[in-house]
């Protein structure tokens, strides 16, 4: 997503499309970066942590999963708006003018959706192996 940018000329005017121009796409990039950094830190922690620490890490994973889900939903909404526009609000679709930008956004959203499914599968596995009682 961070590589999504394109410059085109429309009616003699130069128009740029960048992910930084849309707050929901910036949120998508920031959320993925934050969750990736937290996941790396969690992987580096020793596995002999106490049960309380393991439960706190599990709760952090749940919160991070919810943040990722919200980021993907917000970015998907903006992607749909860019693709179809909104005739009621008078917003035109932009994907006809900047197809490379839209293709990169779409690829990032597909990768993000696959990643969140894998993240939740790993979360379910962590819940399964974590003993419920001390």
HELIX and SHEET records of a PDB file:
HELIX    1   1 UNK A   19  UNK A   21  5                                   3    
HELIX    2   2 UNK A   23  UNK A   44  1                                  22    
HELIX    3   3 UNK A   51  UNK A   84  1                                  34    
HELIX    4   4 UNK A   99  UNK A  129  1                                  31    
SHEET    1   A 2 UNK A   5  UNK A  10  0                                        
SHEET    2   A 2 UNK A  13  UNK A  18 -1                                        
END                                                                             
